[in-house]
Amino acid sequence: MENQDRKRLLIIDAALKRFAHYGLAKTTMTEIAKDIAFSKALLYYYFPDKLSLYVSVIEHLMHQISRDLVKSVEKTSSAAEGILMLVQKRQAFIQKYYKLIEYTKMMGPELPDELQDKFTRARAFELKIITGLLNKGNASGEFSVADLNFTTEIFVEAISGIHFNILNRSKIIYPDKEQFKLIFLKEKRFTEIFLAGLKQTNRS
Amino acid sequence: MENQDRKRLLIIDAALKRFAHYGLAKTTMTEIAKDIAFSKALLYYYFPDKLSLYVSVIEHLMHQISRDLVKSVEKTSSAAEGILMLVQKRQAFIQKYYKLIEYTKMMGPELPDELQDKFTRARAFELKIITGLLNKGNASGEFSVADLNFTTEIFVEAISGIHFNILNRSKIIYPDKEQFKLIFLKEKRFTEIFLAGLKQTNRS
């Protein structure tokens, strides 16, 4: 790796730790520079402002998650297991990095284009994996899904409904451990019921 | 019916028509009074302001819907049919009264307590009907649902995810016919898959 790339990665890694622990608003560029003994000037040479660093952190994280997800799903022996694995990985990611993604949740539809783009890609990637797994399930006779893309969308939208309903109803920004537990329990049970439903043939 | 009650109902009925057609903001008390040839003073005697009239309209509507729903569900021959009927009635209600409920959607968590209370009751009523239908399905051997309340919550939250995902993604306040059609198609297919999943026994 080039020296420049290594320095860039060092910064991203330090910023990731700070953002994940304290959130975007409560982290300063000075703190990040200190953590890795960089001058502030050097930090600003790589990232002109905190938002551009944040975007790079999100991008970096999503690459990591995607690689990890693909590997984990490949190890599962059935399509249903693969989808349950994806749901579980997604939950672990959200719980671990809640403070980091909190900012984007607060921004809502006014998200900067650069960030919106990263999330759109992440969503498309997730949909592609699920569609692939449903397809695999069809081929092996595990499922009987007529419209793969349509069914994938329904699944992803429904599961996000469970997530946000719990959070909105209790007007929480940062859910505690018990709330995460309930969300995960519901999402897991939901996935089981939905996948059982896909096993049925002759649906109208 | 007492004369007072009849006058009150006349006002509510006229307001309902205006709100459903033009929304809350674009309707004036003067217009409502004109529609039924009442003096403004008389209108204000029954309802001191537009919000109190709006709350009564919502309450009136919810009573109507509840009665209609119970009747329709009673006519269905299986639990699954009953739940599909409920989903369909809910969709028809949302589409017909979208302009009327739009205001409450805009308000979000800052909804006045009186209104919040009506919606909490409506939600509780809906959950009760679904739990009842799942219970009926268990008794007849149609379903095999371990935790009735938990499963009801999952179902309702998941279906609202489908509804809001479509609307939020396209940043729409008032969806057009095509968008409603897509939402309804997805919700119907979702319900079919979910109910098929509940037919499976021996889930973990």
Chai-1 contact restraints between the chains, C-beta under 6 A:
chainA,res_idxA,chainB,res_idxB,connection_type,confidence,min_distance_angstrom,max_distance_angstrom,comment,restraint_id
A,P109,B,K171,contact,1.0,0.0,6.0,A-B,restraint_1
A,I154,B,K186,contact,1.0,0.0,6.0,A-B,restraint_2
A,I154,B,F190,contact,1.0,0.0,6.0,A-B,restraint_3
A,E157,B,G161,contact,1.0,0.0,6.0,A-B,restraint_4
A,E157,B,I162,contact,1.0,0.0,6.0,A-B,restraint_5
A,E157,B,N165,contact,1.0,0.0,6.0,A-B,restraint_6
A,A158,B,A158,contact,1.0,0.0,6.0,A-B,restraint_7
A,A158,B,G161,contact,1.0,0.0,6.0,A-B,restraint_8
A,A158,B,I162,contact,1.0,0.0,6.0,A-B,restraint_9
A,A158,B,F190,contact,1.0,0.0,6.0,A-B,restraint_10
A,S160,B,G161,contact,1.0,0.0,6.0,A-B,restraint_11
A,G161,B,E157,contact,1.0,0.0,6.0,A-B,restraint_12
A,G161,B,A158,contact,1.0,0.0,6.0,A-B,restraint_13
A,G161,B,S160,contact,1.0,0.0,6.0,A-B,restraint_14
A,G161,B,G161,contact,1.0,0.0,6.0,A-B,restraint_15
A,I162,B,E157,contact,1.0,0.0,6.0,A-B,restraint_16
A,I162,B,A158,contact,1.0,0.0,6.0,A-B,restraint_17
A,N165,B,E157,contact,1.0,0.0,6.0,A-B,restraint_18
A,K171,B,P109,contact,1.0,0.0,6.0,A-B,restraint_19
A,K186,B,I154,contact,1.0,0.0,6.0,A-B,restraint_20
A,F190,B,I154,contact,1.0,0.0,6.0,A-B,restraint_21
A,F190,B,A158,contact,1.0,0.0,6.0,A-B,restraint_22
A,E192,B,R203,contact,1.0,0.0,6.0,A-B,restraint_23
A,I193,B,F194,contact,1.0,0.0,6.0,A-B,restraint_24
A,I193,B,G197,contact,1.0,0.0,6.0,A-B,restraint_25
A,F194,B,I193,contact,1.0,0.0,6.0,A-B,restraint_26
A,F194,B,G197,contact,1.0,0.0,6.0,A-B,restraint_27
A,A196,B,G197,contact,1.0,0.0,6.0,A-B,restraint_28
A,A196,B,Q200,contact,1.0,0.0,6.0,A-B,restraint_29
A,G197,B,I193,contact,1.0,0.0,6.0,A-B,restraint_30
A,G197,B,F194,contact,1.0,0.0,6.0,A-B,restraint_31
A,G197,B,A196,contact,1.0,0.0,6.0,A-B,restraint_32
A,G197,B,G197,contact,1.0,0.0,6.0,A-B,restraint_33
A,Q200,B,A196,contact,1.0,0.0,6.0,A-B,restraint_34
A,R203,B,E192,contact,1.0,0.0,6.0,A-B,restraint_35
